[in-house]
Amino acid sequence: MSEESPQRVVGGVPANTNIGIAYQLTPQDPLIDTDQCQRDASLMATLGANAIRVYHVDPDADHTGCMTAFADVGIYTLIDLDTFTTYINPVSFPRLSEWSFH
């Protein structure tokens, strides 16, 4: 029997072993407040979360403290690459559907 490394999958795995959380408490960048991230990371780890998704970040801000807080408890971060001014607002932007591509 060979030794295998642990499976690292965020979603869609059997046995519900992975839990992800959308992490955007405010319209501002949530990954610049290290104290808040440390509290949240600890609580999320207690709940069994292993990943968060962040919708908007300030590309010029320092995210070191928050990234370290989540890494220290084994939580992966999935960060959208849009900005506060380039994101698509689903309310004002028409939906894409199969019909859109014909």
HELIX and SHEET records of a PDB file:
HELIX    1   1 PRO A   14  ASN A   16  5                                   3    
HELIX    2   2 PRO A   30  ILE A   32  5                                   3    
HELIX    3   3 THR A   34  LEU A   47  1                                  14    
HELIX    4   4 THR A   64  ASP A   72  1                                   9    
HELIX    5   5 GLU A   98  PHE A  101  5                                   4    
SHEET    1   A 3 GLY A  20  ALA A  22  0                                        
SHEET    2   A 3 ALA A  51  VAL A  54  1                                        
SHEET    3   A 3 TYR A  76  ILE A  79  1                                        
END                                                                             
